[in-house]
Amino acid sequence: MNLHILERDGRPAFVVLPIEEYERLINALEDAHDAVTIEEFHRRLLSGEEETLPIEIADRILAGENPVRVLRKYRGLTLQQLADSCAVTNAHISQIETGKRSMSIGLLKKMAEALRADIELLI
């Protein structure tokens, strides 16, 4: 590695190195961080703390289907079961699923917990 150490008061203070070396070091750090992130995800997946969704479910949500309805059906819940979990009526859930009604922050949190989904997925 081609580098130059600059001193201040007789002690090493700075290192000057070619940009290619700097970029190589940054890329290596990013790769190491990515590896740790992947290992942590894998550990959480194996322990059941993390879940993936089938591609069919993701595709339906990405295609514009209501995520509450898609996830409710994927989880095997009826409108009434989800409504009971969220302390609202099944008509309320139905209106959310059809886009006729939006969710409050409180209901959004309850819905995410009941559907075992990230809030971001439901927005």
Secondary structure, DSSP 8 states (H G I E B T S, - for coil): ---EEEEETTEEEEEE--HHHHHHHHHHHHHHHHHHHHHHHHHHHHHTSS----HHHHHHHHTT--HHHHHHHHTT--HHHHHHHHTS-HHHHHHHHTTSS---HHHHHHHHHHHT--HHHH-
